[in-house]
């Protein structure tokens, strides 16, 4: 895999991970909600204009463009497993920023993901 291909894959993964983190920060800012017929418009507008939600959606849009560029250079059987790097990144950042649990079992699973991505990348 060329350095450009790897950079595109990594950028796509990081943008996708950032999108998830922004969306989580946005929902934290909005608070718990449920959609009902009487609140779908106010809640929808609150979500639509929440800055973190907008940032997350922007990251998704950019990540799709970057991901398409990556897929034009790398077989999908190699590129797609790389998306799991996003889980590793998000687990640690969610632990740091949002105080989410990072127990031993989760760390073991993350270790397996890292080994798997390494093996796929070397193939």
Buried (B, 14 or more C-beta within 10 A) or exposed (E): BEEEBBEBBBBBBBBBBBBBBBBBBBBEEBEEEEEEEEEEEEBEEBBEEBEBBBBBBBBBEBBEEBBEBBBEBBEEEBBBBBBBBBBBBBBBBBEEEEEBEBEEEBEEBBEEBEEEBEEBBEE
